[in-house]
Amino acid sequence: MARRVAHLSTTFRRSVTDLGLAPGSPGFRAVFATVAALTEGKSCLALATTRPTFAPGRAFARRVSGRNVWILFRFDDHHLFALTARGVPPVPVDS
């Protein structure tokens, strides 16, 4: 599978800085490295650690390595949609 194109929500960057991760800091770069890893050809489902509710509907979540930061995202065959970053682990939804 080819690389997905990343799309960031209009508030994604603000959600990262609201967690105290200043632009250019190691934590800020780790968040965007995780987004980049999610766009690779491997399955986003394999990289997702949980599937919480994110209105409207559901999203997938991935923890940023070495940080207490979770990226909530959706994806299809061609795009990855980064919705928000949170500082608390998401609560999984029963399938």
Disulfide bonds with the S-S distance in Angstrom:
none
